[in-house]
Amino acid sequence: MTFWTRKRDRSIFANTGSLVICGLLAGVVVAAASFPAVAMSGLAAKAGSKGFAELPSELEQQSAPQVTRIFASDGKTQLAVMYDEFRSDVPLKDISKNMQDAIVAAEDHQFYQHNGVDLKGVARAFVNNRNGGAQQGASTLTMQYVRMSLAYSAKTPQQAIDATKDSPERKLTEMKYAMQVEKELTKEQILERYLNMAPFGNGAYGVYAGSQVYFKKKPKDLTVPEAALLAGMVKAPTSFDPTTTTGYPQAVTRRDYIIDNMVELKYVTPEQAKKAKEVKLGRTTNRPGNGCVSVAKNNWGFFCDYFYRWWLSQEAFGATTYERERQLKSGGYQVVTSLDIQAQSAARKQITERISDKNRNALLLAGIEPGTGKVRSLATNRKFKLDNPEDPQNEISSNPELAAKGIRGTYPNTTNPIITGGGDIVGYQSGSVFKMLTMVAALENGFGLDHSITQGNTYKSGYIIEYNSPAACKGTNFYCPENAYAGLKGTFNMWSGFAKSVNTYFVPLQEQVGAEKVVDVAKRFGIQFRAQQDAEKANNEEAAHQWGAFTLGVSASTPLDVANAYATLAGDGMYCKPTPVEKITSADGTQIDAGQPQCKRVTSTEVARKALDAARCPVGDQAQLGNCGGSTEPAARPAVGHPIFGKTGTTDAFRTASLVVGTSSLVFAGYLVNPDWANHTDQMDHGIVNPATYEALAGAMEGKPEVQFKRPGE
């Protein structure tokens, strides 16, 4: 909705001598009417003698705070609303005639006759106030609209105070503005703006919000008693609040008074009025939720929060996070997000079937679209909810140090970004899913998919680590990785080594290529290195060169990071920055560019297709160019029913179990982790994370056509 702000006149009321006279008279009368005690002391004369023509009068349009609505990718399913003031403008044609009549009957009987200032009303208020009657201020609907507009347009606290304080000067200013507004707008336009701005209590601003909060209906459907109740609340929303013990009887009296006025103005018949007064007022409200903790379905909360954090990072919406948040909560945007309801429902279903929300371990799933970076799903076995410190539901932390201090864990309730990272969440070791990065680096540097390496079950590398540490060859300071089981010794190439996740193939391959080059691929493919110690190694070439265990996934990452890294292969080497947005439309219908795909080439098409060909092996699919020789998750391909690629991952002592699996149009990554304690002693089960991840992909892909991956060289 729009209102008006101040602009100084450049000339003195040419051809408006009559208005000057009216203004001078009004200043004296209004001061006496509103402030009878001071009128006799000379203040009224001072107000009346002020140069009325020198007061500002022209008002320029501004925007009033509006609700921002957040939708899923279908553009229809509402996820959440965000607002500072619950308000959503509606045109006058969509506001019940009952409501239009009721507000005139409540506030301004002469609305359709006066030019913004009702001098008869001013005189009547003067007489009433002088005779000891209830205080009257004689403000017309137009003057009230001006007052609200000035309060909203205030640039400083003092301007806000000046816009609403009781003073003769303020009354005079309102009068002149009102006269000018009446010249520029029709009565219908003024009434529409007024009804869209007026406060109705209980967090409702504007008639749309009032209709929703008190009656859960649209303004066009308001009945006479409903309209009269709302109209009565504008004068004093707290005093006439029907949901409170003291406000209820006052609200009834005020409503009936307005209905009587509607009879007087011939808006309703006496019979209609009688029936309207017999209607009992409700005592409850339907105040809408606000923000991500009030999403329509709780499992959408983590995606909503990801969107919210993304918005606060966008300079397009303001120079500071404060300005960006104000834009979000008052700009009236329509945001169609990238959340795919089918994918999200499938992910949450698989999680619910396999692990309780009260389990201290978290099953984290993230889905992303190759070629666009659109985030399609974020799900976990947690309630997106702030744990109430007065009545906590969360268990004591599984981290012994935190537990000793009585600190509670993140289960079952949390609002932490445990799926996407951010704040204190740096991510989790993911294991062998990082081997893909080594394969890409090798292909970029001239190695072929058929590059073979022969090793035993243990490999003595040239990487220097702490002497005689658990990962070192006995009695040395050389890094000595082992395979997951003894049968993995022998000769492997990239297809078979990746298919069976052979550590003693990928560590020497990384050594031959240069670990710093593998780290560079990780950066290009979107691994964030949020943990300080990881970032220090990644950003120091010498340290990165000695990062022997990097290919085994010891650097912290999130499911979204890894899903998007693999999506870069499906996108033919184009990395797309993750985005939670399909489109953003401003209140005036303008489409905003923010959130549109930001993609760049980070490796060649040929390298991406070759790496993807080998990545089909671990998940039970067939390579187009070579022989897989096995897999670590053969059940994935038949379950999904589409050509797929991906990789399993496990860290030392099974502290993390992971799987990434994708098609040409969607990639899911799943982690099973303990978000509260990295050094936990639980053994994470691939029997949970693997089927949850590939079945989520299967559910998301249901009904979609099979698309074969493009062959290298095509």
C-alpha positions in Angstrom: 0.0 0.0 0.0 1.1 3.6 -0.4 1.0 6.6 1.8 2.4 10.1 1.4 5.3 12.1 2.9 5.9 15.8 3.4 7.0 18.2 0.7 7.3 21.9 1.2 5.1 24.3 -0.9 7.2 26.5 -3.2 4.5 29.2 -3.4 1.8 30.5 -1.2 -1.5 29.0 -1.9 -2.2 30.8 -5.2 -5.9 31.1 -5.8 -6.7 29.5 -2.4 -7.6 32.4 -0.3 -10.7 30.7 1.0 -8.5 27.9 2.3 -6.3 30.3 4.1 -9.3 31.8 5.9 -10.7 28.3 6.7 -7.3 27.3 8.0 -6.9 30.3 10.2 -10.4 29.7 11.6 -9.7 26.0 12.0 -6.5 26.6 13.9 -8.4 28.6 16.5 -11.4 26.4 16.7 -9.4 23.1 16.7 -7.1 24.3 19.4 -10.1 25.3 21.5 -11.9 22.1 20.8 -8.9 19.8 21.5 -7.2 21.9 24.2 -9.9 24.0 25.9 -7.7 24.8 28.9 -5.0 26.3 26.9 -7.3 28.0 24.4 -8.1 30.7 26.9 -4.4 31.3 27.6 -3.6 32.4 24.1 -2.2 29.2 22.6 -5.2 28.9 20.3 -4.5 32.4 19.0 -0.9 31.5 18.4 -1.9 28.5 16.4 -4.5 30.4 14.5 -2.1 33.2 13.6 0.6 30.9 12.2 1.0 31.3 8.5 -1.3 28.6 7.3 -0.1 29.0 3.8 3.5 28.3 4.8 2.7 24.9 6.3 3.6 21.9 4.1 0.8 20.4 2.2 1.9 18.2 -0.7 2.4 14.5 0.1 4.5 12.2 -2.0 4.0 8.4 -2.2 5.9 5.9 0.0 5.3 2.3 0.8 3.7 1.1 4.0 5.0 -2.1 5.7 3.6 -5.2 4.0 3.7 -8.9 4.7 6.2 -11.0 2.7 4.9 -14.4 1.6 7.2 -17.3 1.0 6.1 -20.1 -1.3 7.4 -23.5 -2.5 8.6 -23.9 -6.1 5.0 -24.5 -7.3 4.2 -20.9 -6.5 1.1 -22.0 -4.7 2.1 -23.8 -1.5 2.7 -21.1 1.2 5.6 -22.0 3.5 5.7 -19.0 5.7 4.9 -15.3 6.1 7.3 -12.8 7.5 6.4 -9.3 8.8 7.0 -6.6 11.2 3.3 -5.6 10.9 0.8 -8.1 9.7 -0.6 -6.2 6.7 -1.6 -7.1 3.2 -3.2 -4.5 1.0 -6.5 -5.1 -0.9 -8.3 -2.9 -3.4 -11.5 -1.2 -2.3 -13.5 -3.5 -4.6 -12.4 -6.4 -2.5 -13.6 -4.8 0.8 -17.2 -5.3 1.9 -19.5 -2.4 1.5 -20.5 -3.1 5.1 -16.9 -2.3 6.1 -16.8 0.9 4.1 -20.0 2.1 5.6 -19.1 1.0 9.1 -15.8 3.0 9.2 -17.6 6.1 7.9 -20.3 5.6 10.6 -17.7 5.2 13.2 -15.3 8.0 12.4 -16.6 10.6 9.9 -20.3 11.0 9.0 -19.5 13.8 6.6 -16.8 12.0 4.8 -18.4 12.2 1.4 -19.3 15.9 1.8 -16.3 17.7 3.2 -13.0 18.6 1.5 -10.8 17.0 4.1 -11.7 19.2 7.0 -15.2 19.1 8.6 -15.6 22.6 10.0 -19.0 21.8 11.4 -17.5 18.9 13.2 -14.8 21.2 14.6 -17.4 23.6 15.8 -19.4 20.8 17.3 -16.4 19.4 19.1 -15.6 22.9 20.4 -19.1 23.3 21.9 -19.1 19.7 23.3 -15.6 20.1 25.0 -16.5 23.5 26.4 -19.7 22.1 28.0 -17.8 19.2 29.7 -18.8 16.4 27.3 -16.5 13.5 26.3 -13.5 15.0 24.5 -13.7 15.2 20.8 -10.9 16.0 18.3 -12.9 16.5 15.1 -10.4 14.6 12.9 -11.9 13.4 9.6 -11.0 10.1 8.0 -8.7 12.0 5.6 -6.9 13.8 8.5 -6.5 10.4 10.3 -5.0 9.0 7.1 -2.6 11.9 7.0 -1.6 11.3 10.6 -0.9 7.6 10.0 1.0 8.4 6.8 3.3 10.9 8.6 4.0 8.5 11.4 5.0 5.8 8.9 7.1 8.1 6.8 9.0 9.6 9.8 12.8 9.5 9.3 13.6 10.3 12.9 12.0 9.5 16.3 11.2 13.2 16.7 9.3 13.2 13.4 7.3 10.2 14.6 6.4 12.0 17.8 5.5 15.2 16.0 3.2 13.3 13.7 1.0 11.9 16.5 1.3 14.3 19.5 -1.7 16.3 20.6 -1.0 19.9 19.6 -2.7 22.7 17.7 0.3 22.8 15.3 -0.2 19.1 14.4 -3.9 19.6 13.9 -3.3 22.5 11.5 -0.7 20.5 9.6 -3.1 17.6 9.2 -5.8 19.9 8.0 -3.6 21.4 5.2 -2.3 18.0 4.2 -5.9 16.6 4.2 -7.1 19.4 1.9 -4.3 18.7 -0.5 -5.0 14.9 -0.4 -8.6 15.6 -1.2 -7.5 17.4 -4.3 -5.4 14.6 -5.6 -7.3 11.5 -4.6 -10.9 10.5 -4.9 -12.9 9.6 -1.8 -12.7 6.0 -2.8 -8.9 6.1 -3.0 -8.7 7.8 0.4 -11.0 5.2 1.9 -9.0 2.3 0.4 -5.7 3.7 1.8 -7.2 4.4 5.2 -8.6 0.9 5.5 -5.3 -0.7 4.4 -3.4 1.3 7.0 -5.6 1.4 10.1 -4.6 -0.6 13.2 -7.1 -3.2 14.5 -5.1 -4.6 17.4 -3.7 -8.0 18.1 -1.0 -7.4 15.6 -3.4 -6.7 12.7 -2.7 -3.7 10.5 -5.1 -3.0 7.7 -8.5 -4.5 7.0 -7.2 -7.7 5.4 -5.3 -8.5 8.5 -8.2 -7.5 10.8 -10.5 -9.8 8.8 -8.1 -12.7 9.1 -7.2 -12.2 12.8 -10.7 -11.8 14.1 -12.9 -13.7 11.6 -10.5 -15.8 9.5 -12.2 -14.5 6.3 -11.5 -12.1 3.5 -12.5 -8.4 3.8 -15.1 -8.8 1.0 -17.0 -11.3 3.1 -17.4 -9.1 6.3 -21.0 -8.9 7.7 -22.5 -5.8 9.3 -21.7 -6.9 12.9 -18.2 -7.9 11.9 -17.5 -4.7 10.1 -18.9 -2.6 12.9 -16.6 -4.4 15.4 -13.5 -3.7 13.3 -14.5 -0.1 12.7 -15.0 0.4 16.4 -11.5 -0.9 17.2 -9.6 1.7 15.2 -10.2 4.4 17.7 -8.6 2.4 20.6 -7.6 -1.2 19.6 -6.5 -2.1 23.1 -9.6 -0.7 24.9 -12.0 -2.2 22.5 -10.3 -5.6 22.2 -13.0 -8.3 22.4 -10.5 -11.0 23.4 -9.8 -9.4 26.8 -12.0 -9.4 29.9 -12.1 -5.6 30.2 -12.3 -5.0 26.4 -15.1 -7.3 25.6 -18.0 -5.3 27.0 -16.6 -2.1 25.7 -16.2 -3.7 22.2 -19.9 -4.8 22.3 -21.1 -1.3 23.3 -18.9 0.4 20.7 -20.1 -2.0 18.0 -23.7 -1.4 18.7 -23.1 2.3 18.8 -21.7 2.1 15.3 -24.6 0.0 14.1 -27.0 2.6 15.3 -24.9 5.2 13.4 -25.3 3.0 10.3 -29.0 3.2 10.7 -28.9 6.9 11.1 -26.9 7.2 7.9 -29.3 4.8 6.2 -26.7 2.2 5.5 -28.8 -0.5 7.2 -32.4 -0.8 8.2 -33.5 -0.9 11.8 -34.4 -4.6 11.3 -30.9 -5.4 10.0 -29.4 -3.5 12.9 -31.4 -5.4 15.4 -30.2 -8.7 14.0 -26.7 -7.5 13.8 -26.7 -6.6 17.5 -27.9 -10.1 18.4 -24.7 -11.6 17.0 -22.3 -12.6 19.8 -18.8 -11.5 19.5 -16.0 -14.0 19.4 -13.3 -13.9 22.1 -10.4 -15.6 20.2 -8.1 -14.5 17.4 -6.4 -16.3 14.5 -3.2 -14.5 14.6 -0.9 -15.9 11.9 2.6 -17.3 12.6 5.6 -15.2 11.8 8.8 -16.4 10.4 10.4 -19.8 10.0 9.4 -21.2 13.4 5.8 -20.9 12.2 6.1 -22.7 8.9 3.0 -24.5 7.7 4.8 -27.8 8.1 7.6 -28.1 10.6 9.9 -30.0 8.4 10.0 -27.0 6.0 11.6 -25.0 8.8 15.2 -25.8 7.9 14.8 -24.8 4.3 13.0 -21.6 5.4 15.8 -20.8 7.7 18.3 -21.4 4.9 16.3 -18.9 2.8 16.2 -16.4 5.6 20.0 -16.6 6.1 20.5 -16.3 2.4 18.4 -13.2 2.2 20.3 -11.5 5.1 23.5 -12.1 3.1 22.3 -10.3 -0.1 23.5 -6.8 -0.6 20.7 -6.2 -3.1 18.3 -5.8 -0.1 20.4 -3.3 1.9 23.8 -2.4 3.1 23.4 -4.1 6.5 21.7 -7.2 7.8 19.4 -4.9 9.7 18.2 -3.1 6.5 17.9 -6.5 4.7 15.7 -7.9 7.5 13.5 -4.8 7.4 13.1 -5.2 3.7 12.1 -8.9 4.1 9.6 -8.2 6.9 8.0 -5.0 5.5 8.6 -5.1 1.7 5.5 -7.1 0.7 7.5 -9.5 -1.5 6.2 -12.6 -3.1 9.0 -15.1 -2.9 8.8 -18.4 -4.9 11.5 -20.5 -3.4 13.3 -23.5 -4.9 11.8 -26.0 -2.4 10.3 -28.9 -4.2 7.4 -30.3 -2.1 7.7 -33.8 -3.7 11.4 -34.0 -3.0 11.0 -32.6 0.5 8.2 -35.0 1.4 10.1 -37.9 0.1 13.2 -36.9 2.2 11.3 -36.4 5.4 9.4 -39.7 4.9 12.6 -41.7 4.6 14.1 -40.0 7.6 11.0 -40.6 9.8 10.9 -44.3 8.8 14.5 -44.8 9.9 15.4 -42.7 12.9 13.6 -40.9 15.7 13.5 -37.1 16.2 14.7 -37.9 19.7 17.8 -39.7 18.6 21.0 -37.9 19.5 22.4 -38.7 16.0 21.1 -36.7 13.1 20.3 -38.0 9.6 20.8 -35.0 7.3 19.6 -34.9 3.7 20.1 -32.1 1.2 18.9 -32.1 -2.5 20.1 -29.7 -5.2 19.6 -29.3 -8.9 22.5 -29.5 -11.3 22.9 -26.7 -13.7 21.1 -24.2 -11.6 22.2 -24.6 -7.9 18.5 -24.6 -6.8 18.2 -26.2 -3.4 15.3 -28.6 -3.7 15.2 -30.2 -0.2 16.7 -29.9 3.3 15.5 -32.4 5.8 16.5 -34.0 9.1 15.2 -35.8 12.2 14.8 -32.7 14.2 11.9 -30.3 15.0 12.7 -26.8 13.8 11.9 -25.2 17.1 13.5 -23.2 19.8 13.8 -25.3 23.0 11.9 -23.5 25.8 14.5 -22.8 28.6 11.6 -22.6 31.0 10.3 -26.1 30.1 13.1 -27.7 28.1 12.4 -30.8 26.0 15.9 -31.3 24.7 18.2 -34.0 26.3 21.4 -33.1 28.0 24.2 -32.9 25.4 26.0 -36.1 24.4 29.3 -34.1 24.6 30.6 -35.0 28.1 32.2 -31.5 28.6 28.9 -29.8 27.8 26.9 -32.3 29.8 29.0 -31.6 32.8 27.9 -28.0 32.6 24.2 -29.0 32.2 24.1 -27.8 28.6 21.4 -29.4 26.5 21.9 -30.9 23.1 20.2 -30.2 19.8 17.6 -33.0 19.9 14.7 -33.1 19.4 14.5 -29.3 18.9 16.9 -27.0 17.2 17.0 -24.0 14.8 20.8 -24.4 14.1 21.7 -24.8 10.4 22.9 -28.4 10.9 22.3 -29.4 7.3 23.7 -26.4 5.5 26.3 -24.9 7.9 26.7 -21.4 9.1 27.2 -19.7 12.4 28.9 -22.2 14.7 28.1 -25.1 12.5 31.3 -25.8 10.4 30.2 -29.2 9.1 31.3 -32.8 9.5 33.9 -35.2 8.1 32.2 -37.1 5.3 34.8 -39.7 4.3 35.4 -41.1 0.9 32.9 -39.0 -1.0 35.9 -36.6 -1.3 37.7 -39.1 -3.5 35.7 -37.7 -6.5 37.7 -34.5 -6.1 41.0 -36.4 -6.4 39.7 -38.1 -9.5 38.8 -34.7 -11.1 42.2 -33.3 -10.3 43.9 -36.4 -11.8 41.8 -36.1 -15.0 42.6 -32.4 -15.3 46.3 -33.2 -15.1 46.4 -35.7 -17.8 45.7 -39.0 -16.0 43.2 -41.3 -17.7 40.3 -43.2 -16.1 42.3 -46.4 -16.9 45.3 -45.1 -14.8 46.2 -48.1 -12.7 47.9 -48.4 -9.3 48.9 -51.7 -7.6 49.0 -51.7 -3.8 48.5 -53.9 -0.8 46.0 -53.3 2.0 48.3 -50.6 3.5 50.2 -47.8 1.7 53.2 -46.0 3.0 53.0 -42.5 1.6 55.5 -39.7 1.5 53.2 -37.4 3.6 54.8 -36.4 6.9 52.6 -36.6 10.0 53.2 -36.9 13.7 55.8 -39.6 14.5 54.3 -43.0 15.5 50.7 -41.5 15.6 47.8 -43.9 14.9 47.8 -43.0 11.2 51.6 -43.3 10.8 53.4 -46.4 9.7 54.7 -48.0 12.8 57.9 -46.4 14.1 57.8 -43.6 11.4 56.3 -40.2 10.7 54.9 -41.3 7.3 51.2 -41.4 6.7 50.1 -45.0 6.2 46.4 -45.3 5.2 44.7 -48.7 5.1 41.7 -50.0 3.2 38.4 -50.7 4.9 39.0 -54.4 4.7 41.9 -56.7 3.6 40.5 -57.9 0.3 40.9 -54.5 -1.4 44.6 -55.1 -2.3 45.7 -55.4 -5.9 45.5 -53.4 -9.1 42.8 -50.8 -9.6 42.0 -48.0 -12.0 39.6 -45.0 -11.5 36.5 -47.0 -12.3 37.3 -50.0 -10.0 39.1 -48.0 -7.3 36.2 -45.6 -7.0 33.6 -48.4 -7.2 35.2 -50.2 -4.2 36.5 -47.1 -2.4 40.1 -48.2 -2.3 42.1 -45.9 0.0 45.4 -47.4 -1.2 44.5 -46.3 -4.7 43.4 -42.8 -4.0 46.0 -41.6 -1.6 48.9 -42.5 -4.0 46.8 -41.0 -6.9 46.5 -37.8 -4.9 50.2 -37.9 -4.1 51.0 -38.2 -7.9 48.7 -35.4 -8.8 49.5 -33.1 -5.8 47.2 -32.7 -2.8 47.2 -28.9 -3.3 45.6 -29.5 -6.7 42.9 -31.7 -5.2 42.2 -29.0 -2.6 41.9 -26.5 -5.4 39.3 -28.6 -7.1 37.4 -28.7 -3.8 37.4 -24.9 -3.6 36.2 -24.7 -7.2 33.5 -27.3 -6.6 32.1 -25.3 -3.6 33.6 -27.0 -0.5 33.5 -24.1 2.0 36.3 -25.0 4.5 34.3 -23.4 7.4 36.5 -24.9 10.2 39.5 -22.6 10.9 42.1 -25.4 10.8 40.8 -26.6 7.5 40.8 -23.2 6.0 44.4 -22.6 7.2 45.5 -25.7 5.3 43.4 -25.1 2.3 44.7 -21.5 1.9 48.4 -22.4 2.3 49.8 -24.3 -0.7 52.6 -25.8 1.2 50.3 -27.1 3.9 47.8 -28.3 1.3 50.5 -30.2 -0.5 51.1 -32.2 2.7 47.4 -32.9 3.4 47.6 -36.6 2.8 44.3 -37.6 4.3 42.4 -34.9 2.4 41.2 -37.4 -0.3 39.6 -39.5 2.5 37.3 -36.7 3.5 38.8 -35.5 6.8 37.8 -31.8 6.1 34.5 -30.7 7.5 31.7 -30.3 5.0 27.9 -30.3 4.9 25.5 -32.4 2.9 24.7 -29.4 0.8 28.3 -28.7 0.0 28.9 -32.3 -1.2 25.6 -32.6 -3.0 26.5 -29.5 -5.0 30.0 -30.7 -5.7 28.6 -33.8 -7.3 26.0 -31.7 -9.0 28.9 -29.9 -10.7 29.7 -33.2 -12.5 26.1 -33.6 -13.7 26.2 -30.0 -14.8 29.0 -30.7 -17.2 31.6 -28.9 -15.1 29.5 -25.9 -14.3 29.4 -25.0 -10.6 26.3 -23.1 -9.6 26.2 -21.3 -6.3 23.4 -22.8 -4.1 20.2 -20.7 -4.2 16.9 -21.1 -2.4 15.0 -18.9 -4.9 13.0 -19.4 -8.1 11.9 -15.8 -8.3 11.2 -12.7 -6.1 8.5 -10.2 -7.0 8.3 -6.9 -5.2 5.0 -5.4 -3.9 4.6 -3.3 -7.1 5.1 -6.4 -9.4 8.7 -5.9 -10.3 10.7 -9.1 -10.6 14.0 -8.9 -8.6 17.2 -10.5 -10.0 18.5 -11.7 -6.7 18.7 -15.4 -6.3 18.9 -16.3 -10.0 21.4 -19.0 -11.0 25.0 -17.9 -10.7 27.0 -20.6 -12.6 30.6 -20.7 -13.8 32.8 -23.3 -15.5 35.1 -24.9 -13.0 36.3 -27.9 -15.0 36.0 -29.0 -18.6 32.9 -30.8 -19.9 35.1 -33.8 -20.8 36.6 -34.0 -17.3 33.2 -33.8 -15.7 31.7 -36.5 -17.9 34.6 -38.8 -17.4 34.5 -38.4 -13.6 30.8 -39.0 -13.6 31.2 -42.1 -15.7 33.4 -43.6 -13.0 31.0 -42.3 -10.3 28.3 -44.5 -11.6 30.1 -47.5 -10.3 29.8 -47.2 -6.5 25.9 -47.0 -6.6 25.2 -50.0 -8.7 25.0 -48.4 -12.2 27.2 -49.2 -15.2 30.0 -47.1 -16.6 29.7 -46.3 -20.3 33.4 -46.4 -21.0 34.9 -48.9 -18.6 34.3 -51.8 -16.2 33.2 -51.0 -12.6 34.2 -54.4 -11.1 31.9 -53.9 -8.1 30.1 -51.3 -6.0 29.7 -50.2 -2.4 25.9 -49.6 -2.6 24.5 -51.8 -5.4 20.9 -51.4 -4.2 20.7 -47.7 -5.2 20.3 -48.1 -9.0 17.3 -50.5 -8.9 15.7 -48.5 -6.2 15.9 -45.1 -8.0 15.0 -46.5 -11.4 17.0 -43.9 -13.2 20.6 -43.7 -14.4 22.5 -42.5 -11.3 26.0 -41.7 -10.0 27.4 -41.1 -6.5 29.6 -42.4 -3.7 29.5 -43.8 -0.2 31.7 -42.4 2.6 32.8 -43.5 6.0 35.2 -41.8 8.5 37.5 -43.3 11.1 35.7 -45.4 13.7 32.5 -44.9 11.7 31.9 -41.5 13.3 30.2 -40.4 10.0 28.4 -42.5 7.4 27.5 -40.7 4.1 26.1 -41.3 0.7 25.7 -39.0 -2.3 23.6 -40.1 -5.2 22.1 -38.2 -8.1 20.5 -38.2 -11.5 21.0 -35.6 -14.3 18.4 -33.4 -12.6 18.7 -33.9 -8.9 21.5 -34.8 -6.5 21.0 -35.9 -2.8 23.6 -36.2 -0.1 22.9 -37.8 3.2 25.1 -37.7 6.4 24.5 -39.6 9.6 26.4 -37.6 12.3 26.3 -36.5 15.8 26.0 -32.7 15.6 26.8 -32.1 19.2 30.0 -34.1 19.6 32.4 -34.8 16.7 34.4 -37.3 18.8 31.5 -39.5 19.8 31.8 -43.2 20.1 28.7 -44.3 18.2 29.2 -46.3 15.0 27.1 -44.7 12.2 25.1 -47.2 10.2 25.1 -47.2 6.4 22.0 -49.3 6.7 20.2 -46.1 7.8 21.8 -43.3 5.7 22.2 -45.2 2.4 18.6 -46.3 1.9 17.2 -43.0 3.3 19.3 -41.1 0.7 18.6 -43.2 -2.4 14.9 -43.7 -1.5 14.5 -40.0 -1.1 15.9 -39.5 -4.5 13.6 -42.2 -5.8 10.6 -40.5 -4.3 11.7 -37.1 -5.7 12.2 -38.6 -9.2 8.9 -40.5 -9.3 6.9 -39.7 -12.4 9.9 -38.0 -14.1 11.3 -39.4 -17.4 14.6 -41.3 -17.4 17.5 -39.2 -18.8 20.8 -40.9 -19.7 24.1 -39.2 -18.9 26.0 -37.9 -21.8 29.0 -39.9 -22.9 32.5 -38.3 -22.7 33.5 -37.2 -26.2 29.9 -36.4 -27.4 
